[in-house]
Amino acid sequence: MSETTAGRGFSPGAGVRGVESAPVFRDAADVMVESGGVEQPSGSRGLLLLADGTRFEGRLFGAETIAQGELVFTTGMCGYQESLTDPSFAGQVLTFTYPLLGNYGIIPGISESSGVHPRGVVCRHHTGLPDHRDSVGSVHDLLVAHDVPGIEGVDTRALTRRVREHGTLLCVFGPIERVSEMWRILNEMTPPDDEDLVAEVTCDQTVLLNSGAQDERGRPLPRLAAIDCGIKYNILRELCRRFEVVRCPATMPLEDIMRDWAPVAVFASNGPGNPAHPGAATVARNSLAAAVREGMPVMGICLGHQLMGLAAGLRTYKLRYGHRGANQPVLDLETGRVYITSQNHGFAVEDPVQGMLAPHPSGARSESGENVLGADFNVRHVNSNDHTVEGLDLHGKPAFTIQFHPEACPGPHDASPLFDRFQSIVSDHLGIDHAAIVTSGSGG
């Protein structure tokens, strides 16, 4: 995924004290501003086919071509732009359970990346004429600009029930007159989890996002290496408020990061696909484990959490239908507090006592491994619905992980103070007065 250093989109280091020139990355909506929009969708008849033989008819919008991938659903009532631009959806066909998609249009500056990552979009009703003063176009316009197909008019309630009962399924959709071609594609399709999706969405090169960042006393902020497995823009924004951040490709080993940038802490981001894939995800896992063994402060979110789980000797496994939405309850076993969280993941870390909870019918899982962290761990957070593992704390190490997205884009801000927890851990590790480091509050 290539980024630029000029454009209207997104600059996570802008506005941070001490930063005079911060790189700017493209926002997925920039191309719509540049092109001036497109025509309304044709409304051509479309057909959605599932691997179990089920078929749904609908109307096409977006790029009128064939889409293929793993069918998943998200339950958010808003935040569709953030979901469409979340790299964690790479390889998937995304169904929105909320029946109305696109009513407030597409707004520049709120995307989570420079592109649209689902391979296709399914909804009940798409709004072709959105109503918002800041909108630069419709979801249809965004999908056309990024060559992503969509289909509306589908019974998404029936579709979601089928996924919940039988697990995520491979699917294909497109123009109804190409049904024979779609059946052939579906029969030959392999799961996206077999692909090196992290390598597809990680950054191309290392970038210092907020050079010269300072705390409120004018002292340099600690330098953090953010391993980009498909990192969301607002996570970078939250990190830049607390650290001088180096955004690193997932394919860059820790020894190279340390040699070139000398960070004092490491962060591993969200991302798509199977955490046990032998490609870029494994390189990132090895970097994470090496940082822990070196005693560095480490935090992992979502895929970063799963990579830590693998490094701790736990297996990862595919969930029946995953957790995707902005209302997932998570229990902190230490404090008893329940957070309402934003989540987007299809794999989980096994519970060390109860094993694999809510597994996918395929039985997809990693091999058993050994703990290479040099530390034991305990489960700190669990999902209140299915009790799957949502967070790990390491014993005697300045490191922890969470499965959910505390930056809350889209979603509630309950868990955003966990960035402050990591900031405090780094401060304590370095012997710095934590109160002096805070440059701004949490929030999206």
N, C-alpha and C positions, 0 to 999 in steps of 0.2 A: 504494500500500500504506500504509494508515494505521496509525500506532502510537499508544500511549497513554503517559502519564507516570505511570500508577499501575497496579499489578498485581503478581502474584507472580513473573513471568517472569524478566527479564534486565536487569541493570544493569551495563554494562561499566565504568563509572567507580567503582563501589562498591569500597571497600577500597584505593583508590589514596591515597597520602599527600597530605594537604592538601585532599582532597575531602570536603566536609561534606554536600552534598545532590546526589546524582546521579540523573538521570532513569531511570525504569524502563520497560522495553518488555515487551509481552506475549510470552509463550512460546506456541508452537503447542499445547502440552499444557494450557494454562490452562483452555481451554474444557471439557476432559474433567473436570478437577477440579471445575469449577462445575456441570456437568450430571450428574455421578455415573455416567456410563457408559450404554451402550445394550444392547439384546438381541443375542444371537448372530446371525451372518448366516444368511439363509434357505437358502443353498445352491442357489438357483435356477440353472437352466441358462443359461449365457452363451455368446456367440459373439464371437470376435475375427477381424476381417477386415483383410487387408493390401491395399495398393493394387495389388499384383501378382496379386491373385485368390486368394491362399492364405487358408485359414480354419482356425482352431483352436477347439475346443469346450472349455468349462471351467465353473466354478461362480462365481457372483457373490458378492462381499462388498463392504463399504464402502457407498457410496451406490449404490443399484440403479437407475442411469440410464445414458444413453449417454455414453461418453467418446470423444474424438477428438483426434488430435495426431500428432506425429512419433514413431515407435517407436524407442527407444534402449535400451541395456542398460548396467548397471553391474555390476562384477565383485566388489565388496566382500563379504566374508563376514560382516561386522557393520556397525554404523553406519547401519542403515536409517533410523532416525529423523532423523539428520543429513541423509541424502540426500533424504528426503521433504520436508524443510523448507528445502532449499537453493534459493534463488531462481533459480539457474542452470538448473534443470529446468523453468522456466516454458515452457509451450507443448508439452511433450513427454509421451508415454506411457512410463513407466519400467518396464523389465523387470529383475527381480533374477535374476542367473544362479545365485546360491547357492540351493539348493533349499528352504531353510527360512526363512520370513519371520516375524518377530515373536515369537521364543521368549522374549525377556526383556522384552517389552511396550514401553510408552511411558513414559518417565521425565521428570518435570517438570525444567526447567532445562537440558536438553541440546539443545534444538532450535536450529536455525540461523536461524530467523526466527519471525514470528508466524503464519505460515500454511503450508499444504501446497501446493506449487507444481506438481508434475506433474499433468497433466489426467486421468491414469489410472494404475493400478498393475497390473502383470502378474507373477505368481509361480507357482512349482510347488506350494507348500503354505503356507497361512497358519495360524499358531497362534492359535486362538481363546481359549485359556486360558494366557496367558503366566505365567512363573514368575520373579519377581524381587521382592525386598522393597520396592523403590521404585516399582514399576510402578503406574500409575493406570488402566490399561486396555490394550486390544489395538490392533494396527494397524487392525483393522476399526473400532474405536471412534473412532480418530483420523480416519480417512477419512470416516466418517459425520458427525462434528462439523464437518468442513470441506467436505462435499458433494463428495467425490471418489470415483469408482467404482473398484472393483478386480475382478480376475478371477483365480482360482486353478485348479489342475488342468491348466494348459497345459504342453505339452512345451516348456519353456524352452530346452532344449539345441538342439532343432531350430529354434526361433525365432531363437536367437542365431546359429546357423550361417548362417541365411538372411540376417540383417542383415550379418554379416561378409562374406559372399560378394557380396551385391548392394547393400550400402549401406543407410543408414537409409531407412525407408519411412513414408508416411502410413498411418494405421490408424484403426480405429474398433472399439469393442466395447460390448456391452450385452446386454439380455435377448434370448434366442434368438427369441422370438416377434415381435421388432421387426426382423427381418433385412431386410425390404424397405426400411424406413426407414433402416437403417444403410448399406445399399448406396447409397441416394440421397445420404446425407451424405458418404460416401466419394468418390463421383463428383464432388461439388461442392466438395470441400475444397480449400483453398489452403494452401501451406506456412506453418507458424507463423513461419518466418524473415521472411516478408513483413510481419509485425506489429511494432509498436513495443513489444517486450516489455520493454525497459529502462524505458520510461515506466510500465509496469504495476507494476513491482516496486520502483522507487526510492522514497525517503521523500517525504512530502508537504511537509515544511518543514525548515529548518536547525535543528539542535540541538547545543548545547555539552554533550558527554557527561560531562566530568570537570572542571568549573570549579575552578580553584585547584590543579590537580595539581602536585605538587612532587617533586624528586629526593630522594635520601637526605640531602642537606645542607640541605634546606628551600628550595631555589631553584626558581622556576617552570619547569616543563617547557616545551619549545618547542611552539608551537601548530601543529597539522597540520590541513589541510582534507582530509577523506576524502570523495571523490566517490562517492556511493552509486549504483552501477549494478545493485544487487541484492546488497549486501554481506552476508556471513555474520556472525552474531553473534560467533563466536570470533575473527574477524579484528579486529573492533572491540575485543574484550577485549585482544588482543595489542598493538594500537596504543595503547590507553589506559594500558598499563603503561609506555609510553615517551614519550608526547606528551600534551599537552592537545588533545583531538580535537574538531573541529567536523564533524559529519556533515551533508553537503550534498546536496541533490537533484542528480541527473545533469543536470537541465534548467537548472541555475543557472550562468550564464557566470562565468568566472574573475574578470572585472572586478567583478562584484557580490559575489563571495566576498571578494575583496581589500578592497573598500570597507567591507563590513559586519563582517569578522572579522579581517583582517590576518594571515593565517597566514604562517609562514616556510617551509612545505613543503607538498607536495601528494601525495595518494595516490589512485589510481584502482582500484576494486575489481573483483571478479568480477561476472558477470551473464549473462543469457540472450541468445540470438538472434544475429542477423547483426551483426557489428561495423561493417559498412559501411551499416547502415540510416540513412536520412537524418533520423531523429527524434532522440530523446534521446541515443543513442549518439554521434551526430555532434557534439552540443553538448558532451558530455563529452570527445570527442577534441580539439575546439578548445581547451577549457580546459587539457587536458593539454599540448598543443603550446605554448600561450601561456606556461604555467609554465616549460617547458623553455627557451624563448627568453629568458625573464626571468632565467635562471640559477638558478632555485629548485631545491632538492632534490626529486626526483620519483621515486615508485615505482609500478609498475603490476603487478597480479596478474590473471591469466586474461584476462577481457575487457579490463582495463586494459592488459595486454601487447599485445593485438591492436590496440587503439586507438593505442598508441604505434607499432606497426608500420605502420599506415596513415599516421600523421603522418610517418613516416620515408620514405615513398614506396614502401613494399612493398605488394603486394596481399595481401588475406586471401581464404581460400577454404574451402569446405566439405569436411571430411574424410569418407572413406568411411563410417566408423561412429564416429568420435570417440574420445576417451580419457576413460573414466569408470570410476573405481575407485580403490582405495587401494594399488595395487602397481605404479605406473608408474615404470620406471627412467629417470633423467635424468642425463646426463653433463655435468659442468662441464668445458668444453674448456680452461679456464685452469689448473685444479688437477688434472684427471684423476680427480676424485672422482665416484662414482656415488651419487645420492640415490634412495631409494625414496620416491615421492611420491603424494599424493592429487590426483586430477585430475577435472575435469568440464567438458568443452568439446567442441563439434562443429565449430568453425572453427579454422584455424591461420593463422599468418603464413608467407608463402612464404620459402624460403631464397634469399638474394640470388644464390647461385651455381647451386644445383641446381633452383631453382624450386619448383613445387608437388608435394609428396610425398604419397602415399596419398590422392589426391583422390576426391571423391564422383562417382559416374557421371553425375550431373546436370551436372557442370562448373560449379556455382555458384561465383562468384568476384567480387571487387570490380574496379573499373576501375583501370588504372594511374594513379598519382598522383605528386606531387612531394614531396620532402623539405622540410617546413616547420618543422623543428626547429631549424635553424641549427647543426646538428652532424652529423657522420658517426657511424656505429655499427658494432659488430661483434656476431656471434652468439656468445653466451657459453655457452648451454645447449642441448643437443639431446636428443631422445627416443632412448634406446638401442635401442628396438625398430624404429621406422620412420624415425629420423633427422630428424623434423620439428623445427622451431625451437621451443625452450622458454624462451628468454631472450635479451634484448638488453642490451648495455652501450653507453652513449653516450660518445663521445670528448670530453673536455674539459668535460663537464657532470656535475653531481652527480645522475645519473639512471640507473636501470636498471629492467628488467621481467623477470618470470618468468611462465610459462604455468600453472604448477602452484599448489597451495594449501598454502603452508608452515605454516599454522596447524593442519593435520592433524586436521580434524574432518569425516568420519572419516579415519583413516589414521595412518601413521608420523610420527614427529617429526624425521626426518632433516634436513629443510630449514628448520625453525623458526628457526635462527640467521640466516636472511636478514633477519628483522626487525631483528636486532641490527646487521646490515650497514647497513641503512638508517638506523638510529639513529646509528651512527657517522658516516655521511655527513653527516647533518644537524648533528651536533656539530662536525665538522671545518669545515663551511660557516660555522657561527656562532662558531667559535673557543671552544667549550665543552669542558671536561674530560669526555670520554665516560664515564669510570669513575664519575663522580659522578652521572650521570643515571640509571643502571640502578636500577629500583625493585623488580624481581622477575625471576626467570628465565623462560625461554620454556617453553611447554607448554600443553596444552589444558585 
